[in-house]
Amino acid sequence: MKLVAKFRRPGSRIIAMLATAILLLLLVLPVSCSKPESPPEPVQGEEGKNPGGEQLDAPEVKIDYQALGVNEAGEIMILMYHEIGEPESTWCRTPANFRKDLETLHAAGYRLISMNDLLDGKIDLPAGYSPVVLTFDDGRNGQFRYLEEDGRPVIDPDCAVGILEEFYAAHPDFGLAATFYIFYENPFGQSRHVQQKLSHLVEKGFEIGNHCYSHGNLRRLAPDQARRELALQVKRTQEYLPGYPVRSLALPFGERPDEMSHIIEGRYEGTTYRNEGILLVGANPAPSPFSVKFNPAALPRVRASEMETDGVGLYDWLERLRENPERRYISDGNPAVVTVPEPLAAQVDQSRLDGKSLLTY
Ligand SMILES: [Zn+2]
């Protein structure tokens, strides 16, 4: 009582202010202490500290798997594009619509990974985000075009590569990745620029895939002709890009023979090929590379189109995965650990973990 009375005296104002300041400090302190727990980013930073994947024992940063819906056995969209240009049609996306696709995917929590990363199960995204793969078939001019400016070739800002690079510059968190399934003699339609284009793509981290040497129908071709189609594409690609590993195939016309062994790997006139991933034409997201359902020899793709999609185009699937988030692959933020909800543990193919730990919650 005496103390309180003392504070009330005019001469003790400074002491009263100090007490208030200490009280405020105590109130504020717990808030700033809890702050580092909220953002998911630090989990990725942990990678270097625990190269053996021992993060399970050192949960310095708590990820709320339940709240984020983490599910690394979920499905992944592999989007299929053909031409980028005008006008919009079943097999042609306008530059404006392609930009809209990227904006929509980015806003909906999708991030780019490459086809090879999918095949390798190398999915390194922050917690709560979903991978998406972009594929372009046929090497159309609208996918990669040079314009002449003062006698120098510059990338057309309205071709797929121009749009992707511009989007990446504005949104580096989205990533930069796509696989171009080309055939010959003249991929991307400007014969004088083939070397420059293929070199540029690989330099930027894009990938080149097999689409047969002359877009052959692999269902109709005899095995030896099919081997020729597949091997010559690799041979020609490696003439431009010495040693380049062509690792996946997009089936021309979506057609494949019943017997697939000579499509998966083979040799023709000294050139060997091995298609670790084989892409179909339709019509749904692919299983996670950690799922027992993952079949690299028959990976379905989602058509990135809004015309004649029959309910299985990009926007149909975006909506379906939004309404059924438990189907969607959602990252735990740690590439060394595969995290799934407890009831899905049996869906994980242990043989595909490749040294990663499995965590259920
Ligand atoms: Zn094609």
Boltz pocket constraint, residues with backbone or C-beta under 6 A from the ligand:
constraints:
  - pocket:
      binder: B
      contacts: [[A, 137], [A, 138], [A, 211], [A, 215], [A, 251], [A, 252], [A, 253]]
      max_distance: 6.0
